[in-house]
Amino acid sequence: MAEEFLSTAALRDELEGVTFDRPPALVSNAHITGLSVARALSEHGVPVIALDRNGDGVAPPSDAIDFAGEVTFPLDDLEGFREDVEAVVDAVGREVVAFGCMDEWALSYAAAEPEGVRLPFADSDVLDAVLNKSRLYATCEELGVPYPETHRLSETSVDEAAEALGFPLVVKPALKREFEEAFGTNVIEVADREEFADVVEAAEAEGVEVMAQKRVNVATGEDRSLASYVPPSGVEDALAVVGNARVRFPRSFGTSCLVERVEDPTLRDRALSVLDEADYYGISEAEFVYDADREEYLLLDVNTRPWKWISMPVAAGANLPMAAYAAVTDATYESEGIEDARWVYLRDYLSLLATDDAFWDVLSTTDWASLLSGGFEESGTLTTGVYRPSDPDPAAKLIETEFTDREYYCSC
């Protein structure tokens, strides 16, 4: 456990007195996803250094974190971020392996290219090709992978798109991060022609490429994602698990709070074909929704980084962070086989039970007894986002944040 969250200078001083027998992992950001990645690596004895712009995330107090400290937030100052990371590497005295656990961190590690940092994922050009939805959907078209009906507004007029799609429709960016910086969200639903034209005009003023997309009649509880690590050797050697986001909070459009492993070879093959076409390697989540009108799964997005429920594939027998770490170091990792597993984020799940009268608990009495006793940690078939009795301080930190005026800047 990191004794405290340190300034960059104090972290550097602390690290200079330590000898590492293997490359440490840098995990950024240091919240729910970062905590899960750290725990997955720590299981195999990998030392973990959590880096973030402040110490309010739940990861730093975990037993899986050896050191934790501040670095410049890359979206504020990419060069300052690079200098801070290189100072950490110099203090460590050997190369490190970086895990960016949100888009801004993964993309910034790739863009900054700090000396002494090994990246277990593809370079910036490949990341951009996968994250650019215009290019992603063009790849889907070429491969025959179903995706939502989409009109690129660089090729189609507002009137033509409105006529084809009807209202309400969804305006989405080609590159999510540019749109979020301009509008504070990654998608805007518009109800009529005037609202549609206003959003497109505002996007053009910001220099952001946008698309119009048919609003999908999503079947609640049927969302599926391929969680995978593709090594540089290609998708034939991929380690992959399909997860069903059975419960979201809020139910119809929120983030996952209960995910179960399912068998779906078709979606597995479709997702891997897209990654293969893009020459992507690394950890990723390919997100599909079930369109009740078309009666088929549609590829929405690919996240080229770890995500919130990455502990589910780890529990299922696919330790994606360790596979990625091993690919760029002398370490070895081989899955012993894939089994069923479930992941629950108790904060959101309990909130849903308390606030949505239409939602029925899908966890059994045995599940709850296992969670309360801590027995779930031994069973291996049920895991959690933060709460673990064997590593209690992250959950204590989360409760502290919930009941004070402190709020972490990121939900994942």
Salt bridges, closest charged atoms under 4 A:
ASP56 OD1 - ARG406 NH2 2.76
GLU79 OE2 - ARG82 NH2 2.13
GLU86 OE1 - ARG82 NH1 2.82
GLU95 OE1 - ARG118 NE 2.62
ASP103 OD2 - LYS176 NZ 3.51
ASP103 OD1 - ARG305 NE 2.72
ASP128 OD1 - ARG177 NH2 3.16
GLU149 OE2 - HIS151 NE2 3.35
ASP159 OD1 - ARG193 NE 2.51
GLU189 OE1 - ARG215 NE 3.53
ASP223 OD2 - ARG248 NE 2.62
GLU260 OE2 - ARG246 NH1 2.96
GLU263 OE2 - ARG261 NH2 2.53
ASP264 OD2 - ARG224 NH1 2.69
GLU296 OE2 - ARG294 NH2 2.93
ASP301 OD1 - LYS133 NZ 3.58
ASP340 OD1 - ARG261 NH1 2.88
ASP348 OD2 - LYS308 NZ 3.57
ASP348 OD1 - ARG347 NH1 2.52
ASP367 OD1 - ARG342 NH2 2.80
ASP391 OD2 - ARG39 NH2 3.06
GLU400 OE2 - ARG406 NH1 2.40
GLU402 OE2 - ARG347 NE 2.87
